Amino acid sequence: MRRILVTGSADGLGRAAADALLSRGHQVVVHARNRQRAEALNNLMARGAELVVADFTDRDAVRRMAARLNEAAPLDAVIHNAGVWSGPAVMPVNVIAPYLLTALMPTPGRLVYLSSSSHFSGRPVLQGVDWQGLSRGSYADSKLFVTTLAAAVARLRPGTPSNAVDPDWVPTKMGGPSAPDDLALGHQTQEWLAAGDDLEALTTGGYWYHRQRQQPHAAVRDEAFQDRLRQVLAEETGAGVS
């Protein structure tokens, strides 16, 4: 049994992953952005899931969540699933929150970051990015940044598998009802990377699509860009990932 945090688990891929991990006997920590959203997790909590609540647009709330988890039992894995598609919350939720949790919490056994094929359209440009969410953010850029973060953590923490996953375009609230891909396949890879026992699941630095390792955007593998991103995020948040 492993203890696994799944962020953004009130619905969609996060909820599906949390549900499946619970069914496999793991101890799951679910997350919602507020108490109203947390009501959707009541049946998972009735099955033993533990709840944390934090609005990822609020950095102080993310810090409080990290502090609470630091006082609890150690985590064996974190699935950084929470994300938004558009609007001013894109950078705070998709990049700042997983960065802060990575920086402020003891390194778990495994780290999984949700990417997207949209990251291929992202621009490896850090100047002028609105990290605070005062204006509309670029989803593609956010996914390029978080995929790069996953690769940077894999390089800096070689004993900890750190991977990014493209779950495909699936019919969640974010993906929309007309999304053409399989919802079940959309969450299996991150579950496998968080809790799988075979050797491939224990590899690191990968960008995965349906349990197949793929080549990401060239900037993801650029160590200089990784380091610039870490420096910018450390200056922005006051917390460093090393």
Secondary structure as UniProt FT lines:
FT   STRAND          3..6
FT   HELIX           12..23
FT   TURN            24..25
FT   STRAND          27..32
FT   HELIX           35..38
FT   HELIX           39..41
FT   HELIX           42..46
FT   TURN            47..48
FT   STRAND          50..53
FT   TURN            56..57
FT   HELIX           59..71
FT   STRAND          77..80
FT   TURN            88..89
FT   HELIX           90..91
FT   HELIX           92..96
FT   HELIX           97..104
FT   STRAND          110..114
FT   HELIX           117..121
FT   TURN            127..128
FT   TURN            131..132
FT   HELIX           139..156
FT   TURN            158..159
FT   STRAND          162..166
FT   TURN            173..175
FT   TURN            177..178
FT   HELIX           183..195
FT   HELIX           199..202
FT   STRAND          207..209
FT   TURN            210..211
FT   STRAND          212..214
FT   HELIX           218..221
FT   HELIX           223..237
//
